[in-house]
Amino acid sequence: MRTVSDVAAWLDGLGLGAYAEVFAEQAIDGDTLTELSEQDLVQLGMPLGHRKRLLRALAELSPRAAGGLGMTAAAAGLPPRRRIDAQRRQLTVMFVDLVGSTGLAAELDPEDLREVVGAYQDCCTRVIERFEGHVAKFLGDGVLAYFGYPQAHEDDAERAIRAGLDLVDAIGRLNLAVPLPWRRQGGDLCGQ
């Protein structure tokens, strides 16, 4: 277990040795050091710059640094560090939006509109997943999809394009009580 004198030496190394006495008076040792919050430091009378320096040092306290201070990461109250391998990826984003949904909302009963939009979203999800895309979220009648996340492929941009083309056909084939308007390349309105 880490002692108050170890904390004093650590503070001194940060250029904050003037607070060693305050930490000792408050019985802040290795067991409680990593539990300090900004509010705790305010109560100890530390000015903003010193609080930020101390909090940054606590956040950066790695298991190796903790061991150098005479304690293990577990004793410092730190979770074991996970190795995070960064990846650079190309991500293709697709946004599919239902044309004329405001008009549909005015025409249809809310329950019927929910059924129509639900069928449209289910259709989009099936097609996007068939091309190994990921539906990130539904935004009203819009569908936001990623190609290249969480699984990357060499041809994610092509997959997104193929999914988009298939979506036009699949949405046009939906058997709904009201036909869904959709827009094809060139902007002309179809499906009514």
SVG drawing of the C-alpha trace seen along z (x, -y; Angstrom):
<svg xmlns="http://www.w3.org/2000/svg" viewBox="-56 -29 66 39">
<polyline fill="none" stroke="black" stroke-width="0.4" points="0.0,0.0 1.3,-3.4 2.1,-5.9 1.5,-9.6 5.2,-10.2 5.0,-8.5 2.2,-10.9 4.4,-13.8 7.2,-12.7 4.9,-12.2 3.4,-15.7 6.9,-17.1 7.7,-15.5 4.7,-17.3 5.8,-20.6 3.0,-20.5 5.0,-19.7 3.5,-22.6 0.3,-20.6 2.1,-17.6 1.2,-18.9 -2.5,-19.5 -2.7,-15.9 -1.0,-14.5 -3.4,-16.5 -6.3,-15.0 -4.8,-11.5 -4.7,-11.2 -2.6,-8.2 -2.2,-5.8 -5.6,-4.2 -7.5,-7.5 -5.3,-9.5 -6.9,-8.1 -10.4,-8.8 -9.9,-12.5 -12.3,-14.6 -12.1,-18.2 -14.5,-19.1 -12.3,-17.5 -9.3,-19.5 -11.4,-22.7 -12.2,-21.9 -8.4,-21.5 -7.9,-25.0 -6.1,-24.2 -6.3,-26.9 -7.6,-25.8 -4.2,-25.4 -2.9,-23.1 -6.1,-21.1 -5.9,-20.6 -2.3,-19.5 -3.0,-17.1 -6.1,-15.6 -4.2,-15.2 -1.4,-13.4 -3.9,-11.1 -5.5,-10.3 -2.2,-9.5 -1.0,-7.4 -0.3,-4.2 0.4,-0.8 4.1,-1.3 4.1,-4.8 2.1,-3.5 4.7,-0.7 7.4,-3.3 5.6,-5.2 5.7,-2.1 2.2,-0.7 0.6,1.6 -2.2,0.4 -4.7,2.3 -3.5,0.5 -3.8,-2.8 -7.4,-1.9 -6.7,-1.9 -8.3,0.6 -5.7,2.7 -4.8,0.9 -6.2,2.3 -4.1,2.1 -5.9,0.2 -4.7,0.7 -5.7,-2.3 -6.9,-1.7 -7.2,-4.0 -10.3,-3.1 -12.1,-4.3 -15.8,-4.7 -18.6,-5.1 -21.7,-6.7 -25.1,-6.3 -28.2,-8.3 -31.5,-7.0 -34.5,-9.4 -38.1,-8.8 -39.4,-11.4 -42.6,-13.2 -42.9,-11.8 -44.5,-15.1 -47.3,-14.7 -47.7,-11.1 -47.9,-12.2 -50.7,-14.6 -52.6,-11.9 -52.3,-8.9 -53.4,-8.0 -50.4,-7.9 -50.7,-4.1 -50.8,-3.6 -47.8,-6.0 -45.9,-4.0 -46.6,-0.8 -45.5,-2.3 -42.3,-3.9 -41.6,-0.6 -41.9,1.5 -39.6,-1.0 -37.0,-0.9 -37.1,2.9 -36.6,3.0 -33.7,0.7 -32.1,2.7 -32.4,6.0 -30.8,4.6 -28.0,2.7 -27.2,5.8 -27.2,8.0 -24.3,5.9 -22.7,6.1 -23.4,2.5 -24.3,1.4 -27.4,-0.6 -26.2,-3.2 -29.5,-4.8 -32.9,-5.8 -33.6,-9.5 -37.3,-10.0 -37.9,-8.5 -34.1,-8.6 -31.7,-5.7 -28.0,-6.3 -25.8,-3.4 -22.0,-2.8 -20.0,-0.6 -16.6,0.2 -17.7,0.3 -17.6,2.5 -16.3,4.9 -14.1,3.4 -14.0,4.7 -11.9,3.6 -15.0,2.7 -17.1,0.9 -17.8,-2.1 -19.0,0.2 -21.1,2.2 -22.8,-1.1 -23.6,-2.0 -24.9,1.5 -27.0,1.4 -28.4,-2.0 -29.4,-0.7 -31.0,2.4 -32.9,0.1 -34.5,-1.8 -35.8,1.5 -36.8,3.1 -38.6,0.0 -40.5,-0.2 -41.6,3.4 -42.9,2.9 -46.6,4.0 -48.1,1.2 -51.6,-0.3 -50.1,-3.5 -47.3,-3.7 -44.1,-5.2 -42.7,-8.0 -39.0,-7.6 -36.5,-9.4 -34.1,-7.9 -31.0,-9.3 -31.8,-12.6 -34.3,-13.6 -37.6,-12.6 -40.2,-11.3 -41.4,-7.7 -43.6,-5.2 -46.8,-7.2"/>
</svg>
